Amino acid sequence: MGCCDAPGLMPVETALDKILADVKPLSSVMTVALSDAMGRVLAEDILSPINVPPFANSAMDGYALRADDLKDSDTLVLSGKSFAGAPFEGVCEAGQCIRIMTGAQMPEGTDVVIMQEETEVEGDNVRFLIKPKAHDNVRPIGDDIHQGDTVIAKGTRITAREMPLLASLGIAEFTVFARPVAAFFSTGDELRPVGEPLAAGQIYDSNRYGIRALLEKFGCDVLDLGIIPDNPEKLRAAFKKATTEADVLVTSGGVSVGEADYTKDILEEQGEIGFWKIAMKPGKPFAFGTIDNTWFCGLPGNPVSAMLTLYQLVQPMLAQLSGHSQYQPPQRITAKATTLFKKRPGRTDFQRGIYQINPQGQLEVATTGNQGSGAFSSMHQANCFVVLEQERGRVSPGEDVTIELFNHSMY
């Protein structure tokens, strides 16, 4: 058993439970216009101010009439038209019918619509080929939503599914929680900005780009503090700026056990560490705590480890901080392994996988290959995580495994 598999590491589930037990939603709220609401989290229940639809209307193109009029005759006299936005004015009398279009208001005196394919028309006389039941093909008032109904609950994050719903109710603005402000930086003397040449022993800072993308997908306003060298004073200054301007500080690197890994040391000086080291692979050196009133999440420096811990641990934390009480964790389902998955017992392993439906309709998953914590090309190839339980060993082809489908933040 290697050092990373040593007993005493906190299980992933325990770590997440501790995070969510500590973090409380931000209290700040603001009013936003519907056009600016995408991705915001509701700070109030939305009650419908109207019935939807606000009037009884036709579910198809045809003729509106009184069902009882066809009991003794199959032919009625056409006496008008009702179009969407241009309803028939007046009353449809006995023995009459009204030409009507889909969505148009039902004329007074009518209770049924017969589709045009079930009719024969000769001048102003319409012969009906069926005997309908009252209310056939009619959408009643409030068929979708009744006035006063709770249509969207407090704590819901607004997506493209909610935007047209709110518009259909005529709601122009509403109250949302303020977005969490997330500051982030990378640490390490070996890191260089993208676009600059590399010297011996240097690498490009890739983590900040992935971290920023995910933080924005998680619904945060971001504060990019750049690359901070392995210098205690510069790190302290970065921590100070973050704690005065952000609700959360996310760092990558500096939380391991190397001689130049100062982040954890400064956190112990200025704040409080809730826990450090988790029984997950990749991503063991993850630190969580507080500095003043700012939450701290110290991600590992390896690219896959940084993204994995951000996705698995920081994503649900930020959802809770933002008041997103309707948040659902990424979906997990069972699939059949088609390749070997190497693993040793001791840590929950999140391997990158590619799932598909085989010709027999079964869900199967294969490895992306290299599962090293620095092999980010495997993330590009993957469409899921293969979640291998903490005490599980290697997995042979044909065994069942749990896969976690990537959620919207990965796309």
N, C-alpha and C positions, 0 to 999 in steps of 0.2 A: 504494500500500500504506500503510495507516494505522499509527499507532504501536503499536497492539495486535497487529499482524501482523508486527512487525519480526523479522528473522532472529535466531537465537540463543535463542529461547524453547524450553524443554524440552518434548519431546513427552509427551503424556499417559501413554503406555505406559512411557516411561523414568521418569517421576516415580513412577508406582505401583511399578515394579520397585525403585526406590531406597528407597521407604518400606518395602516388605515385606522388603528385604534387611537393613534396620536394626532393625526391630521384632521382639522376641522375646516369646514368651508369658509371662504372669505365672506365677510359681512357686507362689503361695499356693493351697492347696486347702482344702476343707471338706466335711463330711458333711451331706447334706440328706435330708429325708424325701421320699418319692415325691410326696406332695401338694404339696410346695413346689418341685418340680424343673422345672416348665415354664420353658423358655427357658435353662436352665443348660447348661453344657458339661461333658461327662464327662471326668474326670481319670483314668479307668481303663477298661479293657475290661470289659464286662458279660458274664460267662459264665453260661450257664443252669444253675441248680442242680437242674433237673428235666427230665424228658422232657415234651414237649407234643405231643399229649395224653399224660397219664400212664398211660392204659390204652386198649386198643383199644375203639373205640366206633362206633356206627352213624351212617352219613351221611344216613339218612332214616328216616321212619316205615315200619314194615313188620314182617317176621318174621325172626328170627335162627335159623339152622339149620346142619346139617352138609351141605355140597354133595353129598357122596357118597350121602346118603340119598335123593336124588331120581333116582338112576340107574335104579332098578328100580320106583319108585313116584312118583306125583305128589301124594300126599296124606300129610300128617303130622298127629300129634296135638298140639294146643296144650296146653302143660303149665306155663305161667307167663308173667310179664310182667317187663320190665326198663325202668324209667323213669330219666331223668336224676336223679341223686341218690338213687335207690332201686333199685339193681341186683338182678337175679335172683340168689338165693342157691341154690347147688347146681350140679349138672351137668345139662346138656341131653343126655339119653340118645339112642341111636339110635332113629329113628322119631319123634322129638319135634321141636317148634319152640317158640320163645319170642316172644311179642309184644314188640316193642321200639320205642322212640321215638328220634328224632334226638338224638344226643349221649349216649345211654345206654350203659353199659358192656356189651360183648359177653359173654354168658354163657359159662362154661367149657364146652367141647365144641362150640362153634359157630364157623364160619369164613366165613359169608356172610350177607348180608341181602337179602331180596327185598321190594321196595316193595309196599305194601298194594294198589295198583292192579293188581298182577299176580297177585292171589289171589282165590279164592272161598271163603267161610267158611260152614260148616254146623255149628252147635254148636261142639264141640271139635275138629272136623276142618277142616283148612285145605288146600285144593287149590291147587297152584302151577301157573300157566299158562306158566312159562318154565323152562328148564334153566340155572341160573346157573353161573358159574365161581367157584372158590374165591376168597374175599377181595373179591368184588363188594360195593360200597357199605359197605366197612369201612375206617375210619381206623385204621391201626396205631399202636402205641405209638411216640412220637417222630416221627410223620408230619410235623409242622411243625418241631419243634426237638428236637435230641438233647441230653441232659444233657452239659454241658461245652462245648457249642458257644459260640463268640463271637457273641452276638446283636446287640450294639451296640458299635461301636468307640470307643475313646478319641478325644476331640476332636469327638464328635458333639454337636450342639446338640439338646436334648430338645424335641420338639414334640408336638402332639396325636397324631401317628402312633406315637411311642415310648411315651407314657404307658400306654396299655392293654397294650402288649407287656410292659413291665416289671411291671405288675400281674399279668398272666397267669402270670408266673414266680414270683410271691410275694415279689418283692424290695421291701422296705419302705424301704431307704435305701442310699445309695451316695455315692461321692466325686466332687465336681465342682470345677472351677477357680473361684476367687473372681471375681466380676464386676469388670471394670475400673470405676474411679470416674472419671467424666468431668465436669470443671468447665467451665462455659461462661458467657460474658457478651457483651453487645453494647456497642459503643463509638460515641460520637457525641453532640455537644451538641444535635443536632436531634431526637433520639429521645425520645418520651414514652411512659409506660406506657399500656396499653390501659385505657380507662375514664375517662381524664382529658381535658379539652378541649385542643385544639391551638391554639397561638399561631401567629403568622405565621412561616413557614419551618420549622415543625415537622412531623414525621410520627410515626406509631405504630411502636413496636418490634415488628415482625412476626417477625423472624428467630429470636428466642429460642424462640418457640412451635414453629416448624418444627424447629429444632435439637433442642429437648428431646424432641419426639415421635420423631424419627429415632434419637436416642441411646438412648432407652428401647427402641425396636424393635430396635436393634442389640445389646441385652443389657447395657447399662451401668446402673450406679447413677449418678444425676446430682446435680450440685451447681450450682444456679442462683445465679450471683453478680450477676445483675441487669444494669442499664444503668450503664456506667462512662463518665463524661464525658471529653471530650478534655482531660484533665489528667494530665500525666506522673506526679505523685505518687500520684494515686488509681489510675492504671493499675499503677504499681509495687506498690502495696498489694494489688491484685487478683491480680497475678501471684504475689506472695508467698504469699497464702492458697491459691491453686490448687496451687502446688508443694509445699505441706506437707500437703495433704488429698486430692490427686487423682493419678491415673496419667496422665491426658490433660487438656490444656487446649484448649478449642475457643473461638475468638473470631470475631466477625463484624465486619468493618469495621476500618479502621486499618492495612491492609497495602498500601495503594495508594501514590501518590506525592504526595498533597496535603500542604500545609504543616502541617495538624493531624493527620496520620496518624502517631501516635506508637508504635503497637504494634510495628511492625518495628524502630524505633529501640531500644525497651526490650529487645526480644528480643536484639538485637545486644549490648546492655550486659550482660544477665544470663545469656544462654544462647548457643546456637549455631544458626545457620540452615543447614539442609541444602540447601534451594533455595528460590527465590522466582521467580515468573512462569512460567506454563505455557502451552503452545500449545493452549489449549482455549477454546472460546467457548460460553456465557459462563463466566467463572471464571478469567481470566488471573492476577489477583493473588492467588495462593494461596501461603502460606508454610508450610514444614514445618521443624521443628527440635526442640531440646530446651532445657529450663530445669531445671538440676539433674538430677533423675531423672524429670522429667515430660516427656512428649511434648507438642509444641505443634503445633496445626493452626490457622493463621490463614486464615479464610474471607473472601472478598470481602464487601462490605457490601450489594450489591444482592441482593434476596431470591432470585431464581432462581439467581444465581451461587452464593450461599451454600448453597442446598439441593443444587445439582448437584455442587459440589465435595465436600460432605459425603457424598453418595450414591456418587459415583464413586471417591473417594480415601480418605475416612476410614472408610467402611463396611468395606472389605476389611482396612484396617489394624486396626480394632477387633476384627474376627473373628480375626485372627492374634494380637493381644494377649491375647484371651480364651481362646486355646487351641483355637479352633474350626477344627481342621485339615480338617474335611469341608466347609468353606464352598465354595459354588459361586457364581461371579459371575452377575449377571443374564443371562438367556438372550438371545442375539442371533440373529436369523433374517432372511431376505431377504423384502422386500415390494415391491410395485409402487407407485410414487408416482402419486397421482391429482391432485396439485396442484403448483404451482411451489414449490421450496424455494430461496430466495435465499442465496447464499454466495460468499465470496471465498476463494481458496487462501491458506493460511498457518497456519490453526489447525483442529484437529478440532472440529467443530461438533455440539453436542448440542441439536437442535431438538425442541420438544414436538410430538408427533403423536398422531393417533387412528387406530388400525388396526382393520380389520374383515375378515371373509370375505365376498367378493361373491357374487352368485347363481351364478357359475360355479365357486365353490369356491376362488378365488384370494385370497391375502392381499394386501391393499392398504392404503395409509396416506395420510392427508391431514394438512396442517399445521393447527395450532390457530389460526393467524393471527399476531397480534403476537408476535414472538420476542424482544422487548426484555428485557434482564436485570432490569428492574423490573416487567415485566408478569406478575404472579403468577397472574392469572386463567387464563392459558394452561396452567399446571401443573394447575389444578383440572379443566380440560377434557381433559387428555391421559391416555392410558393406556400411553404408551411414549415413549422417546426415539428420534429419527431420528438415527443416528450417521453424520455426513458426514465422510469422510476428510480428513486435514490438507491434502492438495494438490488436493482436489476443488473444482470451482467450482459454479455454480448447477446445480440439478437440474430437468429439465423433466418434465412429466407423461408417464408411460409408462416412465421409467427405473427400474431396480432400485436399491433402497437397503437399507441395513442398519438394522433397528430393534432396539431393546433393550427387551424387555418389563419392565414394573415388577415388582419382586419383592415379597415379603410386607411389607417395611417401608413401602411406599407405600399399604398398605391397612389 
